[in-house]
Amino acid sequence: YWTVDAVDRDDAAAWHARHVVPANTRIAVWGDFDADDMARQLTEVFGGWTAPAGWQPAPTPERTPAPDAPGLAFVEKD
């Protein structure tokens, strides 16, 4: 594709089907909720989600080494 205009719905759907699978997805929740109830709801909604037959993960790119010491990162909100 030379431009994003060349990508159509079928292209996007095919990419989504190949790459948005349980092994490549993280679900984060936050707020005031009962953790056991939230786990039950997430299992109910996503528990049967499986990757397409024959799915193989993409090669893992090289990673930048992590800092030697743990730390905190703060992001200012607008």
Salt bridges, closest charged atoms under 4 A:
ASP37 OD1 - ARG40 NH2 2.70
GLU44 OE1 - ARG40 NH1 3.20
